[in-house]
Amino acid sequence: MSNNSILLKIENKVAYITLNRPEVFNSFNREMALSLQSIMDDCETNEEVRAIVLSGNGKAFCAGQDLKEVTDSKLNPGFKKILDEHYNPIITRIRNIKKPVIAAVNGVAAGAGANIALACDIVVAHEKVSFIQAFSLIGLVPDSAGTFFLPRLIGFQKASALAMLGDKISAEEAEKMGMIYKMIPFEEFENEVNKLAVKLANMPTKALGFIKELFNQSMTNTLEEQLALESKLQIEAAQSEDYAEGVAAFIAKRKPEFKGK
């Protein structure tokens, strides 16, 4: 399945979503933003999809907003519409879908592109990748939840400096500071991404969704609220078919066959 700006391939229970505007480094226009939301919605309801990989076509992951769109007097939707209808819904979909989302960062991730990647559950990048909070360099502020996730990932001081200075950060630096999960050698990147995605797709999907919900709520919960939510979701997880299979496989000393139920 494909359209002009997004490619979708479903294979081995994994949805591979590819941003497909390589001629502009996969920068977002309205069509691509709305298409990504629609495809994410389809992946959420498709029981054949148990993990999602978000990547970019060509040399870039995503360069953020297509500035030609916001400077074109006829096409410009305005920043309120761009944020309310494009980026904010993308971030909430990534965080709320009850399936793991991997950002496979295959090239430069700048501005909103960097922050969309950082909103994903697991972020991997190859050794030639760079991340940049490019907003301040053109007189803007970070959006797409950059001011929410970045300080939580790397700390207040580091995040503040990167947002203000617009420093370019290599994948190696990003891994060391905890911004991303792992840097992967360039020649091994595609194979390792596929292995990671297939592994997640064959794990107990309900439990992974509960883990995601717990981490989401931990951003604002008190300790008492978080303990109560852990208890609630643990009880629900213990009622799943995957838990029964996991215990049975452990006792029988065999590999479990999870169904995501």
C-alpha positions in Angstrom: 0.0 0.0 0.0 1.3 3.5 -0.8 0.5 7.0 -1.7 2.6 9.9 -2.9 4.2 10.7 0.5 4.0 7.6 2.6 4.9 4.0 1.9 3.5 1.1 3.9 4.6 -2.5 3.8 3.3 -5.2 6.2 5.5 -8.2 6.6 6.0 -10.7 9.4 3.5 -8.9 11.6 5.5 -5.7 11.2 4.2 -2.5 9.6 7.0 -0.7 7.9 6.0 3.0 7.4 8.3 5.0 5.3 8.2 8.8 4.9 8.5 9.3 1.1 9.5 12.8 0.1 13.2 12.2 -0.4 13.6 15.1 -2.7 13.0 17.4 0.3 14.6 15.1 2.9 11.2 13.8 3.9 10.1 17.1 5.3 6.4 17.3 6.2 3.7 18.9 4.2 0.0 18.6 5.0 -0.6 15.6 2.8 2.2 13.6 4.4 1.2 14.6 7.9 -2.5 13.5 7.4 -1.4 10.4 5.5 0.8 9.3 8.4 -2.0 9.8 10.9 -4.4 7.7 8.7 -1.9 4.9 8.3 -1.2 4.9 12.1 -4.9 4.5 12.7 -5.0 1.6 10.3 -2.1 -0.1 12.0 -3.8 0.3 15.4 -6.9 -1.6 14.3 -5.1 -4.2 12.1 -4.7 -7.3 14.2 -2.0 -8.5 11.7 0.2 -5.6 12.8 2.0 -6.2 16.1 4.9 -3.8 15.7 5.6 -0.6 13.7 8.8 0.7 12.1 8.9 4.3 11.1 11.7 5.3 8.7 12.5 7.6 5.8 13.3 7.1 2.2 16.6 8.3 0.8 19.3 10.1 2.7 17.2 11.6 5.5 14.8 10.4 8.2 13.0 13.6 8.3 14.0 17.3 8.1 10.9 18.5 9.9 8.5 21.0 8.4 8.6 21.8 4.7 9.4 25.5 4.9 8.1 26.1 1.3 4.7 25.2 2.5 4.7 27.8 5.3 6.1 30.5 3.1 3.8 29.9 0.2 0.9 32.4 0.4 -1.6 30.0 -1.1 -0.5 26.7 0.5 0.5 28.0 4.0 -1.9 26.4 6.6 -0.5 28.6 9.4 1.4 27.4 12.5 -1.7 26.8 14.6 -3.2 24.4 12.0 0.2 22.7 11.5 0.6 22.0 15.2 -3.0 21.2 16.0 -3.7 19.1 12.9 -0.3 17.8 11.9 2.3 17.3 14.5 0.4 17.1 17.8 -1.9 14.3 16.5 1.1 12.4 15.1 2.8 12.5 18.5 -0.4 11.4 20.4 -0.9 8.5 18.0 2.7 7.3 18.4 2.3 7.4 22.2 -1.3 6.0 22.4 -1.1 3.1 20.0 -0.9 -0.1 22.0 1.8 -1.5 19.9 5.6 -0.8 20.0 6.8 1.8 17.6 10.4 1.8 16.5 12.0 4.9 14.9 14.6 3.5 12.5 16.5 6.7 11.9 18.3 6.2 8.6 19.5 9.8 8.1 19.4 13.3 9.5 16.5 13.9 11.9 16.0 17.6 12.3 13.4 19.8 14.0 10.0 18.1 14.2 11.6 15.1 12.5 13.9 14.6 15.4 11.2 15.0 18.0 8.8 12.5 16.2 11.6 10.0 16.4 12.2 10.7 20.1 8.5 10.1 20.8 8.8 6.5 19.6 9.2 3.6 22.0 12.6 2.5 20.7 14.9 4.7 18.7 17.8 3.2 16.7 20.1 5.0 14.3 23.1 4.1 12.2 26.5 5.6 12.7 26.2 8.3 9.9 23.0 9.8 11.4 22.8 13.2 13.1 20.0 14.8 15.2 19.4 18.5 15.4 17.0 20.7 17.3 17.0 23.2 14.4 14.2 25.4 15.6 16.2 28.2 17.2 18.3 28.6 14.1 15.3 30.1 12.3 13.8 31.9 15.3 11.3 29.2 16.4 10.9 27.0 19.5 10.9 23.2 19.7 7.5 21.6 19.0 6.3 18.0 18.4 6.8 17.3 22.2 10.5 18.1 22.0 10.3 20.1 25.2 8.5 17.2 26.9 10.6 14.2 25.9 14.1 15.7 25.4 14.7 16.8 29.0 13.3 13.6 30.3 15.7 11.6 28.1 18.9 13.5 28.6 18.3 15.9 31.5 17.4 19.6 31.8 20.8 21.2 31.2 21.7 19.2 28.1 18.2 19.5 26.6 18.2 23.3 27.2 21.5 23.7 25.5 20.7 21.6 22.5 17.4 23.4 22.0 18.9 26.9 22.3 22.2 26.3 20.4 20.9 23.9 17.7 24.0 21.7 18.0 24.2 18.8 15.6 24.5 15.5 17.6 25.9 12.3 16.1 24.2 9.0 16.7 27.2 7.9 18.8 26.7 11.0 21.0 22.9 10.5 21.1 23.4 6.9 22.4 25.9 7.9 25.0 23.6 10.7 26.4 20.6 8.4 26.5 18.7 10.2 23.7 18.4 6.9 21.7 18.4 3.2 22.5 21.2 2.2 20.2 23.6 3.2 17.4 24.0 0.4 14.8 26.8 0.1 12.2 25.7 1.4 8.8 26.1 -1.8 6.9 24.1 -3.8 9.5 21.3 -1.2 10.0 18.5 -2.7 7.9 19.1 -6.2 9.0 19.3 -5.3 12.7 16.1 -3.1 12.5 14.2 -6.0 10.9 15.4 -8.4 13.6 14.4 -6.0 16.4 11.0 -5.4 14.8 10.2 -9.1 14.3 11.3 -9.8 17.8 8.9 -7.3 19.2 6.1 -8.5 16.8 6.4 -12.0 18.3 6.3 -10.8 21.9 3.2 -10.6 24.1 1.6 -7.5 22.5 -0.9 -6.8 25.3 1.9 -6.7 27.9 4.0 -4.3 25.6 0.9 -2.1 25.3 0.5 -2.0 29.1 4.2 -1.2 29.5 3.8 1.7 27.1 0.7 2.9 29.1 2.7 2.7 32.3 5.6 4.8 31.0 3.2 7.3 29.5 1.4 7.8 32.9 4.7 7.8 34.8 5.4 11.2 33.3 2.8 12.9 35.5 1.7 10.3 38.1 2.6 10.4 41.8 4.3 7.3 43.2 1.0 6.1 44.7 -0.8 6.6 41.4 1.8 4.7 39.6 1.8 1.8 42.0 -2.0 1.6 41.7 -1.8 1.6 37.9 0.9 -1.1 37.9 -1.3 -3.2 40.1 -4.3 -2.7 37.8 -2.5 -3.5 34.6 -0.6 -6.4 36.1 -3.9 -8.0 37.0 -5.1 -7.5 33.5 -1.9 -8.9 32.0 -2.2 -12.0 34.2 -5.6 -12.7 32.6 -4.2 -12.6 29.0 -3.7 -15.7 26.8 -0.1 -14.7 26.3 0.6 -14.9 30.1 -0.8 -18.4 30.2 1.3 -19.3 27.2 4.4 -17.8 28.7 4.1 -19.6 32.0 3.3 -22.9 30.2 6.3 -22.5 27.9 8.5 -21.7 30.9 7.4 -24.8 32.8 7.8 -27.0 29.7 11.1 -25.4 28.9 10.1 -24.5 25.3 9.9 -21.3 23.3 6.6 -19.5 23.9 4.3 -18.8 20.9 2.6 -15.5 21.8 -0.5 -14.5 19.9 -0.8 -10.9 21.1 -4.0 -11.7 23.0 
